[in-house]
Amino acid sequence: MRTLLVLFSVGLIFLSGCKKDVSTPEVLQTDSSAVAKPKLLCLGTSLTAAYNLDPSEGWVAQIRKNVDSLGFNYDVVMAGVSGETTSGLRSRLGWMLQGDIQVVVLESGANDGLRGTELSTTRNNLSAIIDTIRVYNPEMKIVLAGMAVPPNMGPEYTREFMSLYPELAKSKKVDLIPFLLEGVGGTKELNLPDGIHPNPAGQKIVAETVWKTLKPVLDSAAGSRGN
C-alpha cells in the first residue's frame, strides 16, 4: 500500500514538530450547551489535535458535525497531545476519564514507532489503556485507530507494528479503523508542508475514514439504549 510505505518517510519531522507540547492536551473541548450529554472522547496525538490548524478544521470537529446533524446524543470531546507516546497517554488517562463517557476513539502509537519503542511496550500500553477505560465503564464502546511506521525502521519492525493493531482489536474485542491516514498519508496535496500532518482537505478524508467505523458503533449504541 503506497500510503503505508510513504507515510512516515519524514518521521523525524513528526517528532521534532510535536515534542514541544507533551504534558497537556492541545485542545480539550466540550459542548457547553450540552453538558448533560454522554461523551464521545477522542484521545490521541497531534493527529487528533489538528496540529497547526484551527481546531474547527480537524477531523474531530468534522465528527462532531456528523454526530450533531444525525441527532446522536453525544458531546464530542477532542483531547490530543502532540508528540505523545502510548506511555504518556497511559499516564494521563486517569484524569481524562471524567463524567459520563460512553464512546472512546483511541489514536496512539505513531510516536512509539518513530522512536523505535519496543513493540511489547507499545502493545502493553495500549492494552492497559483499553483495560483502564473498561474499568471506568465496562459498557464503553472503544474504537482503535490503526497506525503505521516508516519502512526504514526495518521490515520486521514495520510488519509487526502494523499487525499490532488488528491483533489487539481482536483480542480486546474493540472496533478497528484499519489505518487512520488511509488515502492521506504520503499525498502532498493533503498534508501540511511538513509532509506528515493532514491539512484541512486531508482532515476531511480522515474524518470520513473514522466515520466509516464509528457510525455503526454509534448506531449500535443507540439501538442498545432503545433510541
C-alpha positions in Angstrom: 0.0 0.0 0.0 1.6 3.2 -1.2 0.4 5.3 1.7 1.7 2.9 4.2 5.2 2.9 2.6 5.4 6.7 2.2 3.5 7.8 5.3 6.4 8.2 7.7 9.3 8.9 5.3 9.7 12.2 7.1 9.0 10.8 10.6 11.7 12.9 12.3 9.7 16.0 11.4 6.7 14.5 13.2 8.7 14.2 16.4 10.5 17.5 16.2 7.4 19.3 15.2 5.4 17.8 18.0 7.6 17.5 21.0 7.0 21.0 22.3 3.7 20.1 24.0 3.8 16.8 25.7 2.3 17.5 29.1 -1.2 18.8 28.3 -3.8 18.3 25.6 -3.5 20.9 22.8 -7.3 21.0 22.8 -9.9 19.8 25.2 -13.2 20.9 24.0 -16.7 20.2 25.2 -20.1 21.5 24.1 -21.0 23.7 27.0 -24.6 23.9 25.7 -25.0 20.1 26.1 -23.3 19.4 29.4 -25.9 16.7 30.2 -25.0 14.6 27.2 -22.8 11.5 27.4 -19.3 12.0 26.0 -17.6 10.7 22.9 -13.9 11.1 23.8 -11.2 11.3 21.1 -7.8 10.5 22.6 -4.7 10.8 20.6 -1.6 12.6 19.4 -1.1 15.7 17.1 -3.0 13.7 14.5 -6.1 14.1 16.7 -5.2 17.6 17.9 -5.5 19.1 14.4 -1.8 20.1 14.5 -1.1 23.6 13.2 -4.7 24.1 12.2 -7.7 25.8 13.8 -9.5 23.0 15.9 -12.6 23.6 13.8 -10.7 22.2 10.8 -9.7 18.9 12.4 -11.3 15.5 11.9 -12.7 15.6 15.4 -14.7 18.7 14.6 -16.0 17.0 11.4 -17.1 14.1 13.5 -18.8 16.5 15.9 -20.8 17.9 12.9 -21.8 14.4 11.8 -22.9 13.5 15.3 -25.0 16.6 15.7 -26.5 16.5 12.3 -27.7 12.9 12.7 -29.1 13.5 16.2 -26.7 11.3 18.1 -26.8 12.3 21.7 -23.1 12.9 22.4 -20.8 15.7 23.5 -17.7 15.1 21.3 -14.5 15.9 23.2 -11.2 16.3 21.5 -8.1 15.5 23.6 -4.9 15.3 21.7 -1.3 15.8 22.9 1.4 16.5 20.3 4.4 14.1 20.5 2.7 11.8 23.0 3.6 8.2 23.2 1.5 5.4 24.5 3.3 5.6 27.8 2.3 9.3 28.0 -1.3 8.6 27.3 -1.3 5.8 29.8 0.0 8.2 32.4 -2.6 10.9 31.8 -5.6 8.7 31.2 -6.8 8.8 34.8 -7.6 12.5 34.7 -9.1 12.2 31.2 -11.7 9.7 32.4 -14.3 12.1 33.9 -18.0 12.2 33.5 -20.4 10.0 31.5 -18.0 8.8 28.8 -19.8 6.2 26.5 -17.5 6.1 23.5 -13.8 6.4 23.0 -11.8 6.8 19.8 -8.2 5.8 20.6 -5.4 7.0 18.4 -1.9 6.3 19.8 1.3 4.6 19.0 2.7 6.5 16.0 5.3 8.3 18.1 6.3 5.0 19.7 7.0 3.6 16.2 9.0 6.6 15.1 11.2 6.3 18.2 11.7 2.5 17.7 10.0 1.7 21.0 9.9 -2.0 21.8 6.7 -3.4 20.3 5.9 -5.2 23.5 5.9 -1.8 25.3 3.5 -0.3 22.8 1.3 -3.3 22.9 1.2 -3.5 26.7 0.5 0.2 27.0 -2.4 0.1 24.5 -3.7 -3.0 26.2 -3.6 -1.3 29.6 -5.3 1.8 28.2 -8.1 -0.2 26.9 -8.4 -2.1 30.2 -8.4 1.1 32.2 -11.2 2.6 30.1 -13.2 -0.5 30.6 -12.7 -0.4 34.4 -14.1 3.1 34.3 -17.1 2.0 32.3 -17.4 -1.7 31.4 -20.0 -0.8 28.7 -17.7 1.6 27.0 -17.6 1.4 23.2 -13.9 1.7 22.0 -12.7 2.4 18.5 -8.9 1.8 18.0 -7.2 3.7 15.1 -4.5 1.7 13.3 -1.2 3.3 12.5 2.0 2.5 10.6 5.7 3.2 10.8 8.3 4.1 8.1 9.9 1.2 6.2 13.4 2.4 7.3 12.6 1.0 10.7 13.2 -2.4 9.2 10.8 -4.8 7.5 10.3 -7.0 10.6 9.5 -4.0 12.9 7.3 -2.4 10.3 5.3 -5.6 9.7 4.9 -6.4 13.4 3.9 -2.8 14.2 1.2 -2.8 11.5 -0.2 -6.2 12.7 -0.2 -5.0 16.4 -3.4 -3.0 15.9 -5.7 -5.7 14.3 -4.4 -8.3 16.7 -5.1 -6.0 19.7 -8.5 -5.1 18.4 -9.4 -8.8 18.0 -8.1 -9.8 21.4 -9.7 -6.9 23.2 -12.9 -7.0 21.2 -12.8 -3.4 20.1 -13.7 -1.9 16.8 -10.8 -1.1 14.4 -10.1 1.7 12.0 -7.5 -0.2 9.9 -5.4 2.8 9.0 -6.2 6.3 10.3 -4.4 8.1 7.4 -5.7 5.9 4.6 -5.7 8.0 1.4 -4.0 10.9 3.1 -0.5 9.7 4.2 2.1 10.4 1.6 -0.1 12.6 -0.6 1.5 16.1 -0.7 -1.7 17.9 -1.6 -3.5 16.6 1.5 -0.8 17.4 4.1 0.9 20.4 5.7 4.3 21.4 4.4 5.9 19.0 7.0 4.5 16.2 4.9 3.1 14.3 7.8 0.1 16.2 9.3 -3.1 16.4 7.3 -4.2 19.9 6.1 -7.9 20.8 6.1 -8.6 18.8 2.9 -6.8 15.8 4.4 -8.6 16.2 7.7 -11.9 15.8 5.9 -10.7 12.5 4.4 -9.5 11.3 7.8 -12.9 12.2 9.3 -14.6 10.1 6.6 -12.3 7.2 7.4 -13.1 7.4 11.1 -16.8 7.8 10.4 -16.9 4.5 8.4 -16.1 2.6 11.6 -17.6 5.0 14.2 -21.1 5.4 12.8 -22.0 1.7 13.1 -20.7 1.8 16.6 -23.0 4.8 17.4 -25.9 3.1 15.7 -25.4 0.0 17.8 -25.1 2.1 21.0 -28.3 4.0 20.1 -30.1 0.7 19.5 -29.0 -0.8 22.7 -30.3 2.2 24.6 -33.6 2.0 22.7 -33.1 5.3 21.0 
